[in-house]
Amino acid sequence: MAELTYEIKECLGVLSENAKGWTKELNLISWNGRDPKYDIREWSPDHTRMGKGVTLSDEEFETLKAIINGEVTDDDEAGIL
């Protein structure tokens, strides 16, 4: 199995922190040298270990923002699904 490499290009914000110091973060991350993508996951305090997460393309991130901001109607969502 190939080794997974990553580089956190930009930390956009910490969403929460648990009692053990792990933080759930929104970051721009380059996975295996590819273009950075938006990523939400938990990280150990030193960022050497991570939990499962969700990685979003620019388009998916913009759609998520629109949904959160109430800018997407049911008709819009039907076109995506």
Secondary structure, DSSP 8 states (H G I E B T S, - for coil): -----EEEEEEEEEEEE-TTS-EEEEEEEEETTS--EEEEEEE-TTSS-EEEEEEE-HHHHHHHHHHHTT---HHHHHHH-
